[in-house]
Amino acid sequence: MRISARADYAVRAVLELAVRQDGAAVKAEAIAAEQGIPHKFLEGILGDLRRAGVVDSRRGGGGGYRLAREATKITVADVIRAVDGPIVSVRGERPTGLAYTGSAQPLLPLWIALRANVRKILEGVTIADIAADALPEPVKELAAEPAAWENP
């Protein structure tokens, strides 16, 4: 599984808004500078997040971006879907849209199981969890396994 640069930057941008939730809008330039994200790339990402209802924007001198809802109501999955579409796809298709024949038939349940596990993690972690450095226990347990940090 691969997390795109867009998804990584989007989660970081939303996280930056969550930790700055004092009611004031945050300019894209400030988010880009704080997170080391190319500004022009971030503008496109923020547009996708706005269209998906994850962030709101305000124009003008006091303008910028803020979360559209509480950080406790925004999951990592919400953010990734907003910028990349379905979380798990095979050749650009959702696993439920695939059909295999012959010896490849057992692949479909494998891809479905993979999607279910990825969704379980990403839908179970909110932006508020990350902002508070309080990942859910199942995520902490998985990350604590030494093999999780190894590249085969």
N, C-alpha and C positions, 0 to 999 in steps of 0.2 A: 504494500500500500504506500502511496506517495501523498504527502501533503503539499499542495502547490504553494508557490510564493504568495499568490493572491490570498489563499486561505490563511497562511501564517501571518501575513501583514494585516488581514482583516481582524483576526482574533487579537493581535497586539494593539490595533487601533481602538477596538471596542474596549479592551482592557484599560487602555489609557484613559478613555472617557469615564470608565467606571471608577477609577481611583481619583478622578478629578470631579466627581459628582457633588459640586458645591452650588449647583444651580446655574453657573455661568457656562455659556457656550465656549467651546475650545476650537480655536482655529486649526485648520488642516496643517498649516505650516508648523504649529507647535507640536502636533502629534507626530508629524514626519520627523522633526528634529529630535524629539525625545526618544523615538523608537528606531531611528536610523532607516526610515522608509523613504524611497524616492517620492518627492512631493507629487509629481504628475501622476505617478502610478497610484498613489494613495487617493487622489481626487476621484479617479474612476471607481476605486473600491468603495469609497464613502458614498458615491452615487448609487451603487448596487445595494449597499446596506440601507440607504434611505428608502429606495424603492421597495425593499423587503420589509420595511417597518422596524428595523433594528435601531436606526438612529434617526434623529430629526435634524434639520438644518435651519439656520436663520441667517438671512443676509444682512449686510450693513456693518457699521462700525463695531457694534457689539455682537456681531454674528459669529457663526461657527457651527459646531456640531455638539450634540448631546445625545444620550441614550433616549430612545423613544419609550422605553419602559424600564422598570427596575432591573438592575443587574441580576437579581435573583430569578427573574423571569426570562432571561436570555441564556440559552445553552450554547455550548461550543458548536453543536450541530446546527443550530439556527444560523450562526454566523457563517459557517462553511457553506451551507446550502445557499445562502444569500449571494455568495460570490462565485461558487463553483457548481451549483446544482446538486444533483444526487451525490450522497456521500460515497457510495460504493457503486461503481459501474464496471461492466466488462465490455471492452471494445466500444465504450460510449453508450451502452445500453444498461438499463436497470436489470438486475438478475432475473426478476420475475418476467421479463419480456423475452428471455432466451429459451431456446429449445435445443436439446442435444439428442443425438441418436447413437445407437450402438454402444461401443465401449466408453464413450464420453458422457453417457447419461448420468453417472454419479457425480459429475462436475457441478450440476445445477444445485443440489443440496449443499455442496461445499461452498459455493459462492453465496448462497442464501445464509448459511451459518456464519460465514465471514461478515456479511453485511449486518446480521443481527448482533454480533459481538462488537463491531465497530460502533454501531448505533447505541448499544447499551452504554458504552463508555462516553461517547460524545454527547448523548442526550442526557446523561447523568451528571454532567459537570456544567455548572453555570459560570457565567462571567464573575459573579459575586464570589463563588468558591475560589477561583484563581486569584482574584483581587485580595482576598483575605488569606491567601496562602493556606487554604483549608480544603484540599482536594478530598473527595469522598474516600473512605477507607478502602473499598475495593480497588480504586485507582492507585492509592498509595501502596497497597500490597503488591499489585502487579509491577509497579515501578521499583519496588524494593528487591525484586528478584534479580540476582546478579546476571542471569542470562538475558534479561530484558535490555541490558546495556551493551551486550555483545553484538557485533556484526558478523553473521555467519559467512 
